[in-house]
């Protein structure tokens, strides 16, 4: 009886071990299949530990955007970082907000990025509840765009409690005034969902810089876009905090044609 009992116990342990092994093998095969599918879907998204994110390598022109939240930027270090040929070629820098606020890091970022040889652009954080004309005049007083800079950018991310038609009216005023002053069509920055809900069909002829994260190939938007903000979790030499990463949709010829003449 004791021998038979030991045999049954041994058999039970063996069966449990075999069952556990089968479960582990099936789980491993499922993970490998998912990982292969993910890599196929991501295509040219390659993770770079140095940048801290996966980079869309099908695009050749990469950039960042900064404000006071990145504190003091070492622009020489930003410019010299080169990982497998990926370099920071442009930077959008926050300049103004509303009708009176100036980003405290703007003047230094504007000056030092240019010294480092990075193509620079300035953006205004738009408040829909404020006059578009007054906001445009505030931006113009603050930002001395020069030949070779990126066009002025208006960043609009929320409705600010106003009706869509009011938002669009004030935004159009900002765009018209800055375009007339600088002689170049401004760039419109926003999130994909906000654009589709509030701006689509009204501002489709403006260059679009769209934020849409966790996408393997590009922002899922039907209209053409110029810049894609694909991550807010990036790292670059010369900046201690996380930073937004962007790409330009075209080649170097198209990029140069977009700049202030």
N, C-alpha and C positions, 0 to 999 in steps of 0.2 A: 504493500500500500504506500509506504514512504517513497519507494522508487518511482511508482506511477505518479505520485503527487509532484515529485521533483521534475519529472518529465513534462507534465502539463504546465508547470510554472515556467520551465525553460522554453517550452514551445510558445507560451504566451509572450515572453520577453522578446523572443526572436521575431514573432509576428509584429509586435509593436515597433521594433527597430526597423523592420522592413517597411512598414507603413510610414514611419517617420521619414525614412530615406526617400521613399516615393514622393511624399509631400514636398520635401526640400528640392528634389530634382524638378518636379513640376513647377514649383515656384521660381526656381532659377531659370528654367526655360521660358516661362512667361515674362520674367524681367528682361531677359535677353531679347525677346521678340519686341517688347515695348521699347526698349532702348534703341534697337535697330530702326523701328518705325519712327521714333522721335528724331533720331539723327537724320533719317531720310527727309522728314518733314521740315526740319530746321535747315537742311541744305547747306547754305554757306554761313550759317551762324556758328562761329567758332569761339569757344571760351578762352579768354586770355587772362591768366591769373594776375598779370601786371596791371591790367585795366579793371580787374574785379568783376567783369561781365562778359557775356557772349557778344561778339562784334559781328555785324552784318558785312562780311568781307566782299560781297558783290559790289559794294560802293567804294569808290577810291578816295573820296574827300570827306574827312571826319572833322568834327568840331565839338565844342562844349559851349555851355552858357553859364554865366556867373553873375553873382550879385554880392552884397555885403555878407551873405551867409557863408561864403567861401573864405571870408576873412582876407588876410594879406596873401595874395597869389605871387609865387615866384615864376614870372612869365618866361624867364630864360629856361627854367627846368621844364616847363610845359612844352616849349617849342622844341627842346632837344630830345624829348622822349621819342624813341623809335623802336617799335616792337614788330618785327617781321614786315617792315615797310609801312606800318600804320603809324601815322603822325597826326598831331592836332594842327589842322590847317586854318581853322577859323574859330572865332569866339564871338558870341553874342553877349553883350555886357549891359546889365540893367543901368539905365540912366535916371529915369524919372517915374513918378507915380502920381496920378491925380493932377491937381492944379498947382501944387507947391512943393511936393516932396522930391528931393534929389537923393539918390542912393549915395551914402557916404564913401563908398569905395569906387565910385564911377571915375572920378578924375584920374586917380592913380591907375586903375585898370585900363582906362582908355589910353593913357600915355605909355605905360609899360608894355602893353600888348603890342602896340605899334613898334616900339623899339625892338622887341623880340622878333619882329617879322611875321607876326600872326595877323591874318586878315581879320579886321574887327568890324563889329556892327553894334549899334546901340538900340535898346528897346525900351518902350514906355509901357508901364502897367496901367491899363485903362480901367477907369471907374465909370461904369455906365450912368451912375446917378449924377455925375458932374458934366459940365459943359464940354463937348468935344472940341470946340474952338479954343477954350481956355487951356485945355490939356495939350493941344497941339502947340499953342504959343509957348507954353512952359517947356515942352520938349525942345523946341527950336532955340529958345534962349540958352538951353543947357548943352546941346550937342552940336559941335562944330564938324559936321561931316566933311570929309575931303575925298578927292579923287582916289579910287582904289578901295574905299570903304564899302561895306555892305549897305544896302538901302535901309532907311529907318524901319523899325519894327514896332507894331502895336500888339501888345499881349492882352488878349481878352479871354477870361476864363469863367466868368460868372455874370449873371444878369443884374446883380446888385439891387434886386427888388423892383426894377422898372419893367415896363411892358416891352415886348420884343421890337415893336415899331419905334419906340423911343430909343432903345439901345442901338438899333441900326441907323437911326438918324444922327445920333451923336457920334457914332463910330465913323460914319461917312464924312462928317465934318472934319474929324481928325485926319482921315486919309486924304481928303481933298486939300487941306491946308498944307500938310507936310509935303505932299507931292508937288504942289505949286512952288513951295519954298526951295526944296532941294533939287527939283527937276528930275526926280526918279520915282517910280511907283513904289510905294511902301509894301512891306511884307506883313502878312497877317498871321499871327501865332494864336493857336487855340488847341483844345482837345478835340478829338474826332467827334465825340458825341455832342459836344457843345456846338460845333460847326454845323452838324447835320440838323440839330434842333432849331438853331437860331439864325444861321448865316447863309446856309446853302441856298443858291438861287439868287442871292443878292450881292455877293462879293466873289463870285467865281472867277473873275478876271484879274484878281490880285494874286501875286505869288503867295503860296501857302506853306507855312511851317507848322506841321501838325504833330501833336503828341499822341502816340499810341504805343503802349508798352506790350512786351511779351508777344510780339509778332515776328515770325521767322523770316519773312521776305520784305515786308513793308507795311505801312498803314493801310487798313482795309477801308479805303475811301474811293468813291467812283471818279472823282475829279482828279486832275493832275496836281501834284505837289512838288515843291522845291526842296524843302528840308523836312527831315523826319527825326523827331526826338524819340529815340527808341529805348532809352533807359534813364532812370534818375539815381542809379546806384553805382555809377562809375567811379574809378579812381584814376588820377593822373599825377605824375610827378610834379611837385611844386604847389599842390593843393592838399591840405590836410584832411578836409572833409569830403564827403561824397559829392559828386558833380553830375549834372545832366550831360548825356552824350547824344550827338546828332550826326546825321549824314546828309550830304547833298545828293540830289537825285541824278545829276548828270556828270559829265566829264569836266576837265579843267577849262576847256573852251567855253562851255556853257556857264561855268562858274564865273569866269572873268567877264562874260557878257552881262552878268547880273549886277556887277559892281557899279558904284557911282562913277560916271565918266570924268 
